[in-house]
Structure formats: C-alpha cells, structure tokens
Amino acid sequence: MKLHTYYRSSASYRVRIALNLKGLGAEETYVHLSKNGGEQFGAAFDALNPQHLLPVLEDDGLVLPQSLAIIEYLDETRPALPLLPPDARGRARVRALAQAIACDIHPINNLRVLKYLGEELGVTPERKDAWYRHWVALGLEALERQLAASPDTGLFCHGDTPTMADCCLVPQLYNARRFECDLAPYPTIVAIGERCEAMAAFRNARPEEQPDAQ
C-alpha cells in the first residue's frame, strides 16, 4: 500500500491512526499543501485525485481518495482489529459520529476554505480565527451532547475500543487546540481524546511525529 499524505492534513491524520490501530504499514508519499502553490495541484497528483485533496491510498491498482472510504476499505480488506462494530446499529452510530466531524465540522475549516476567506474575500486573520472557532464550537457542542447522552458511549466514542469515530475525533481536537478553541464545555469529548492519546497508535500519528513535519 502507498499513502499520499501531508503531516498537517487532518484527513490524512485519521488514516494514519487507522493504519496504526490495525497494525498495518504503508509506504508514504508526501504532498506539501502549501509549497510551490500546493503540490496537490501538480500534474502527477492531479492524475490521482482531481479533487486535489489528501489523503489518497493506492493498493493493488486501486486509487482511493476520501479518508472515511479509505478506513472502511481497510476494515473490509484487513478485518483483523476492526474499526467498525460487528452489528448494523453500532456501525451506523460510528459512521454518524465520524461524519459529524469529517463532513460537518472539518470541511468548512479546511485549508482551502481558510485560504479563500483570506486571499479572495479579504477576511482578516482575526476574523478567520473567529470563523474557525465558531464552527468548531457549534459542531463539538452537538457531538458532546450525543456522546454524553448515549449508553453506547464507553471509554471511547463507541464502546471501550477505538473506532473510526475516534480516528476522526482526535485530529479535530488537535486542530481545535492549535486554533486555541475553548474545550472546557466538552468534558466527554476531552476525556475520550485523552484516552486515545494515551495509546501509541494515536501518538505516533500526530503531525509533529511525521517525517515531513516542519
């Protein structure tokens, strides 16, 4: 397997966690999202993913973008140490939690959105940060209520072993701290994040631990 990644890409971070949790290795190719106008726009990467987004997984002729699709593919093709529950209800809940982060919080705070706000719309850095914190707070408040109210929440987002939902949660928390978001209102989320970070699979996937970190 080959993973096209960037150390600060949240979506790539999710996949790195998943690979670590499942004990899988992948050759890594680094695509710098800012250097030279963004290496994701070069001809070689454009041929892999016309969306110009990371990560991309290559496996035995398959070229697969989108982090959640990659994690589910890994779970289906390498079923040991699963990241989705065995029952349909559990899988649906984990997917819903993961998508609440990956589809609702993260995309409107992604690098390309923040760059557009600043470079094309003239939004000041202070107002960009306010934008970021607003959408993070809105998303995490709802997620906190879901997790705190559900009997299916355990030591992790679903039960007592990490799932795809935790693979999404930890990068979002990492970014929230980077942008100095107030996490005090989300004790359930913070506690789950701390349990995750106590595991080597999560720590070794952190951006600063990657070979291309700057």
N, C-alpha and C positions, 0 to 999 in steps of 0.2 A: 504494500500500500504506500501511496505517496500523499502527503497532506500539504496543500498550499496554504500558508498561514502567515500571520503577522503578529508580533508579540502583543500588541495593544488592541488587536481585534477581539471584541467581546465574543463574537460568534465563534471565532477560532478557539478562544479560551474554553468555551463549552465543549468543543470536540476534543481538545487536549485532555480535559478532565475525564471525559467518557473513555477515551483510549486508555488512560491510566487506570481508571476503575476496573476496566475489563482486562488489564494486563496485556494490552496489545501495543505493538510497535509500528511506527510508520516513518518512512523517510520524509523529511521535511524540506520544503522549498519555500523560501522567504520572499514575500511580495510586499515591498515597502509602500504604504498607502500615501506617503507624502513626498518622498524623494523623486526628483525629476518630474514633478507634476503628478506623481502617482503611478507606480509601476503596474497597477491593475489596469491601466489604460493602454499598455503596450500591446503589440500585435500578438505576442505569444500567449499572454493571459486572456486577451480578448477572444482568442480562438477557443479557450477552455470555458470561459464564462462571460457571455455578452453583457451580463448584469454588472460586471466589474466589481463583484463583491467576494469577500472571503467568508468562510473557507471553501476550498474545493478538495474533494477526495478523489483520487484515482485508484481504482482497484480492478485488476484483471480486465482492462479495457473499458470499464465503466468510468465515466466522468460525472461526479455528483456534487452539485452545489447545495447550499442551504443546510445550516447546522443541524436542525431537528431531523431533516430527512437523513442526514449522514448518521446521526446517533441511532435512529430507528433501523437503518440499514445494517449498522454494526451489530445491533442487538439481534437482528434476524439471521444474519450470516455467521455470527460468532456468539451463539446463545449462552455460553458459559458466563456466569456473573452478570445476570440480566439487569438492565436499567429501566425496564418496564415491568409492572406487576404481572402475575400469571392470569389474573381474572380481568374480564372485559371492563367491569366497573372501575377497577383500580387503574387500568391502562387509560381509560377515558379521563379520570381525575388527574393523573400525572400529565397527560397531554394538555389538559386545560390549564393547569398551573404553569407548565412550561410555555405555552402560547401566550398566557397573560403577560409574561416577561418578554419573550422573544418577538412577539407580534404587536404588542400594545405599548410597552414601555420603551424598549430599546430602539425601534426604528426611527422614531421622531427625535431621538437624541443622538443618532448615529453621526459619524464624522462628516459625511457628505451633506447632511442636513445642517449641521452647525457651520460648515464652511459656506453653504449657500446663504444662511442667515447673515453671516459677517461680510462675505465678499460681494454678494449680489444685492442684498437688501440693506446693507449698511448698518446692521444691528451692532451695537457696541458690545465689547466683551462682557461688561457687567449685565447687560440685558440678555445676552446669550446664556450666561450662567443662571440667570433668573428663570429663563425658559427651561433649561435643563432641570433645575430643582423642582419647578412646578410639576412637570410631567412625571418625574420620579416619585414625588410625594403622592400624587394622585394614584399612581399605579401601586405603590407599596402599601398605601393605606387600605386599598381594596384587598390586596393579597394578604396583608396581616389579618384582616377580618376573616377571610376564607380559611386561613390556616388555623387561627386561634379557635374558631368555632367548630372545626371538624374533628370527629373522633378518629378519622383516618390519619390525621397528623400524628407523627410519633417523634422520635429523635430527629427525624429528617422530614422533608415536606410530605412524604407519604410513607408511613411505617418507620421501621427502625434501621433501614438500609438506604443508602443514597440511590436516587433515581434520576431520570432525565430532568426532572424539575429542579433538583439540586444543582445539576450541571449548568442550568440557566441562572439560578438564583445567585450563586457565588460571584460570577463575573459582574452581575448587576450591582451587587453590594460593593464590589471593588471599585467600580466606576462612581458609585454614589459617594464613597469616601473621597475619591480623587477630586470630586467637584464640591466637597465639603457640605454634602446634604446632611440634614439632621436625621439620624436614625433612631433617636430616643423613642419616638412614638411606635416603634415596631419591634417590641421585645421578642415576640415569637420568631420573627424573621432573623433578628440578630443572633438569637440563641442557636437556631439551625445553622446559620452561617459559621458560627464559632465551632460547632461540632464538625462541620465539613472541613474547615481549615485545620483542624487537628489531625486530619488524615493526609498522609504523604501524597496521595493521588491528586488532591486539590492543591496542596502547597507547591508541588513540582510543576503544576500547570500555570502558576502565577506569571504574569507578564515579565517581571524582573528576573525570573529564572530561565528565560528563553535565550537561546544563542544569539538571536538577532536583537535583543534588548539594547536600548540606547540610553 
